[in-house]
Structures are given as structure tokens and as C-alpha cells.
Amino acid sequence: MAPWTYPPEFLEMLTTVGLRPSGATPPALTREALNDMYRHELRRLRNRHVAGEVARVDYVDHVIALRKKYWLLTLTDAAWEKICSPGGEQHATGADPTARDR
């Protein structure tokens, strides 16, 4: 049995940015990679803003969209480890803020 079990909502979000952790991938490593991607996208957005490609009035909306895209970063390393541990919580404690009632 693999030491880590990522919940479906984690895997769904992670695959949208090209991350596919295996059961052998520690949650802290996955979260770190996700954080690096988020920071890279923030820097790209800032550079686009400075270059005049993103208007000042639209900048905040773009930042908020990135925060929603990377909602898993709202969970701490400890929460990731608890949720992804064998027998851990079945679902993320922080619901996807972009999800609608189903």
C-alpha cells in the first residue's frame, strides 16, 4: 500500500496545473511544487501588468482568480499530511471555493 492517498478533489485540482503525485510523493513536496507554480503565475501576471497588458483595474480580479485556481494552498502542510495520510480524512477540510452546489 502506498504511504499517501490524495483525495479526488486534490488530484482533480493538481492535474489542472500538470501535477500528478503518486502515493510515494509526500504531501509537503506536492504542496511546495504547487506553491512554486502559483508564485510563478503571480510573477508572470505582475510582469504583464507592468508591461501594460493587464490594466490596473483588472489586476486584482486576476490575482483573485489565481487564488481560487490554487485553492489547495489555503491548507497548511499539516492539513495536507493529515488529509493525505492512510486512513486520513476522506475530503479536504477546506472546500473548493470555486465549486458550486451540486
Secondary structure, DSSP 8 states (H G I E B T S, - for coil): --S----HHHHHHHHHTT----TTS-HHHHHHHHHHHHHHHHHHHHHHHHTTSS-HHHHHHHHHHHHHHTGGGGS-HHHHHHHHSTT--SS-SS--TT----
